[in-house]
Amino acid sequence: MSSVDLEDQIIRKTLEFYNPWWKNKNSSLNTPLFRRFVYNDIFVSVTELRQIVSITGPRRVGKTTIIKQIISDLIIIENVLPQNIVYLSMDDPYIFSKRGNPVFFDKILSVYEKYYLLRNVEGENLKDFNTEKVYFLIDEIHKFSDWELFLKKYYDNGSRFKNYNIKFIVSGSVSSSIVSKSKESLAGRIKNFKIYPFSFSEFVSFKISFDDKLDIQAKEEISKNLSLIGKFGETLFNLPVSKIFDTFEKFSLGLSLFSDELYLLFEQYLIVGGFIEGWEIQDTTLQYEYLYQTQIEKVLLEDIYILEDIKNTSSLANLFFLFASHPSEEYSLNELVRETGLHRETLERYISLLRESNLILTLSKYGSNINKVSNIKVFLIDMGIRNSILKIKLEEILSNIDLFNKYLENIVLISLLQKSVATSIEYFRDREKEIDFILSYSDYAVGINVKYTKNFLNLSKKFGFLKKIILTKDFNPMLKDGVLYIPYILFLLAL
């Protein structure tokens, strides 16, 4: 057997292993029933837009699950011929070994076209299927060298493949590798969806759908109100203040009988966080070990090397552990230089790497010079990660109001990033005065605090916010002097 024939055979075995629906279309149906809130937007982009669709986010956040759900829905809903759907994982040992070969993708396409394109499902007629488009779904594509040039070549050729339209859907754990290259080589050709860990609203939706421990009546009522409040959340900041208050008051009444259940769910979420695989582990010690290994060790030891070869990994890790120990905090870059002993340029590079590898999130200070950053506010991608590092117990969070507010602030930001369409989210702090979140829109701004302070009201007037929101623990919303006091539970459910 020649080397060419052997390579063809290996590629064929690899393709058939990852695409079992080619032989049995029902093998694509075994996907989780729960759909992330962003899923419908992704699927519409897959089926209706010509652009490449990219799905980025932290490790184990559910990107591969979304891709498998897309495959299932393409076959079931769109009636796409199973052979016209090709899935590849760059984590496969053989494919990964070819990551530096610039023509390897072309070779895969050649083998696919020769053996599989438009081959009918056994016993079924091709005329019964939608065969107008070929879908290529490539997982962890950032691990392949110059992947963007391969996609660009086919996209600029009219996305044509052997007289058929070709649609690429790609995913990656190192978001910056996808986003930056899409801006450079794929500008206007790619639409990115950032997937975050489950928000509290998604957590509740999942629990009421699949957790048998919850009372049936509670499930039904929470589910009914959640579907309404979720739709309301899509236009939350566009409505008049009085309308926002009336709507939250209505939801408060509808859910008041189940407030205890909702607060208990929030306490669960404080500990387990938003990585769904961790929820299945009942033992807290094992759960923390899982989160630490998958979200910290793997990222610090593997993913960051895709971005850059770091010589002093301990300094990078120590910086991350500093941020994890003091979450939702403002940091002076000059003070961090003194505290860490890192050069300013190295410090800024490390912060960028931690952000790009989906371990931290940062906000800029409202009104600061974008070209001369002196202070930033740092958050974690998920508070369950902090718990896994410091072995935090629920009692520690609930008994410390300042720490509880830090957790709540981090959780609110994750929810805002998933649902808000603000042009920017920033913060403000000046001595004792602070605004946790400032959401800027084209013609107005919204100020949000997770705790009450008189300074917040004074600053809100100074900055001229159209809407001012303070989150409270009390389950009853209130409107006073133009300020909305909204229960944090209901606010999070609306996002």
HELIX and SHEET records of a PDB file:
HELIX    1   1 SER A    3  TYR A   18  1                                  16    
HELIX    2   2 PRO A   20  TRP A   22  5                                   3    
HELIX    3   3 LYS A   25  SER A   28  5                                   4    
HELIX    4   4 TYR A   39  GLU A   48  1                                  10    
HELIX    5   5 LYS A   63  ILE A   76  1                                  14    
HELIX    6   6 PRO A   82  ASN A   84  5                                   3    
HELIX    7   7 PRO A   93  SER A   97  1                                   5    
HELIX    8   8 PHE A  104  TYR A  115  1                                  12    
HELIX    9   9 LEU A  126  ASP A  128  5                                   3    
HELIX   10  10 ILE A  141  LYS A  143  5                                   3    
HELIX   11  11 TRP A  147  ASP A  156  1                                  10    
HELIX   12  12 SER A  175  GLU A  184  1                                  10    
HELIX   13  13 PHE A  200  PHE A  210  1                                  11    
HELIX   14  14 ILE A  216  GLY A  233  1                                  18    
HELIX   15  15 LEU A  236  ASN A  238  5                                   3    
HELIX   16  16 VAL A  241  LEU A  255  1                                  15    
HELIX   17  17 SER A  256  PHE A  258  5                                   3    
HELIX   18  18 SER A  259  VAL A  272  1                                  14    
HELIX   19  19 ILE A  276  TRP A  279  1                                   4    
HELIX   20  20 THR A  284  LEU A  291  1                                   8    
HELIX   21  21 TYR A  292  GLU A  297  3                                   6    
HELIX   22  22 LYS A  298  LYS A  298  1                                   1    
HELIX   23  23 VAL A  299  ASP A  303  3                                   5    
HELIX   24  24 ILE A  304  LEU A  307  1                                   4    
HELIX   25  25 THR A  313  SER A  325  1                                  13    
HELIX   26  26 LEU A  333  THR A  340  1                                   8    
HELIX   27  27 ARG A  344  GLU A  356  1                                  13    
HELIX   28  28 MET A  383  LEU A  390  1                                   8    
HELIX   29  29 LEU A  394  LEU A  398  1                                   5    
HELIX   30  30 ILE A  401  LYS A  419  1                                  19    
HELIX   31  31 LYS A  454  PHE A  463  1                                  10    
HELIX   32  32 TYR A  488  LEU A  493  1                                   6    
SHEET    1   A 5 ILE A  85  SER A  89  0                                        
SHEET    2   A 5 LYS A 133  ASP A 139  1                                        
SHEET    3   A 5 TYR A 164  GLY A 172  1                                        
SHEET    4   A 5 ILE A  52  THR A  56  1                                        
SHEET    5   A 5 ILE A 190  LYS A 194  1                                        
SHEET    1   B 4 ILE A  85  SER A  89  0                                        
SHEET    2   B 4 LYS A 133  ASP A 139  1                                        
SHEET    3   B 4 TYR A 164  GLY A 172  1                                        
SHEET    4   B 4 ARG A 160  PHE A 161 -1                                        
SHEET    1   C 3 GLU A 329  SER A 332  0                                        
SHEET    2   C 3 ASN A 375  LEU A 380 -1                                        
SHEET    3   C 3 ILE A 360  SER A 364 -1                                        
SHEET    1   D 6 SER A 424  ASP A 430  0                                        
SHEET    2   D 6 LYS A 433  SER A 440 -1                                        
SHEET    3   D 6 ALA A 445  ASN A 449 -1                                        
SHEET    4   D 6 LYS A 467  THR A 472  1                                        
SHEET    5   D 6 VAL A 483  PRO A 487  1                                        
SHEET    6   D 6 MET A 478  LYS A 480 -1                                        
END                                                                             
